[in-house]
Amino acid sequence: MATMNISLPDELRAFADHQVASHLYSSSSEYVRELIRRDRDNARLREAVLDGIRSGDGSEMDAAYFDRLRVRAIDAR
């Protein structure tokens, strides 16, 4: 595992220390890793949403749509 050193203003360091103590993180490194994972997941989700938007017009998701979807799921068995 690689090491990364970061500098924080006292206010942010105090906040991070409080988060570690109050949220059962074992260390500030674990807390920062969790923040980075969340940011990575948010970036992936954002990209998936944009891919969907760029894919063009969708179809109306009414009762008939779900009926067709159920038929396709049953046929795929």
C-alpha positions as MATLAB code, in Angstrom:
seq = 'MATMNISLPDELRAFADHQVASHLYSSSSEYVRELIRRDRDNARLREAVLDGIRSGDGSEMDAAYFDRLRVRAIDAR';
ca = [
       0.000    0.000    0.000;
       1.326    3.415   -0.944;
       1.656    6.258    1.525;
       0.332    9.787    1.010;
       0.979   12.671    3.356;
      -1.504   15.533    3.454;
      -1.521   18.863    5.239;
      -4.702   20.161    6.835;
      -5.585   23.406    8.557;
      -6.175   22.912   12.291;
      -9.950   23.208   11.850;
     -10.098   20.390    9.293;
      -7.718   18.229   11.315;
      -9.944   18.648   14.384;
     -13.012   17.769   12.320;
     -11.314   14.667   10.900;
     -10.207   13.588   14.369;
     -13.759   14.013   15.645;
     -15.137   11.956   12.736;
     -12.648    9.174   13.456;
     -13.551    9.115   17.146;
     -17.311    9.384   16.729;
     -17.833    7.109   13.705;
     -15.757    4.132   14.765;
     -13.026    4.556   12.176;
      -9.833    2.912   13.364;
      -7.637    5.715   12.049;
      -7.613    8.928   10.096;
      -6.268    6.920    7.145;
      -9.359    4.725    7.200;
     -11.556    7.831    7.287;
      -9.763    9.397    4.305;
      -9.918    6.121    2.352;
     -13.675    6.003    2.953;
     -14.071    9.591    1.717;
     -12.079    8.788   -1.419;
     -14.150    5.638   -2.058;
     -17.369    7.650   -1.723;
     -16.080   10.279   -4.122;
     -15.030    7.565   -6.600;
     -18.482    5.947   -6.346;
     -20.177    9.326   -6.848;
     -18.030    9.971   -9.933;
     -18.978    6.555  -11.345;
     -22.658    7.181  -10.681;
     -22.455   10.646  -12.237;
     -20.819    9.158  -15.345;
     -23.481    6.425  -15.575;
     -26.236    9.050  -15.404;
     -24.541   11.120  -18.095;
     -24.132    7.989  -20.263;
     -27.867    7.420  -19.914;
     -28.649   10.985  -20.863;
     -26.324   10.791  -23.881;
     -27.864    7.487  -25.033;
     -30.843    9.290  -26.506;
     -34.541    9.303  -25.942;
     -35.889    6.633  -23.667;
     -39.227    4.929  -23.600;
     -42.157    5.665  -21.381;
     -42.122    3.475  -18.286;
     -45.822    2.784  -17.938;
     -47.659   -0.414  -17.010;
     -47.273   -1.779  -20.553;
     -43.510   -1.276  -20.381;
     -43.268   -3.340  -17.198;
     -45.547   -6.011  -18.669;
     -43.172   -6.340  -21.637;
     -40.207   -6.438  -19.277;
     -41.794   -9.264  -17.250;
     -42.415  -11.262  -20.437;
     -38.796  -10.820  -21.500;
     -37.574  -11.907  -18.045;
     -39.775  -15.023  -18.113;
     -38.700  -15.891  -21.662;
     -35.045  -15.541  -20.680;
     -35.316  -18.355  -18.121;
];
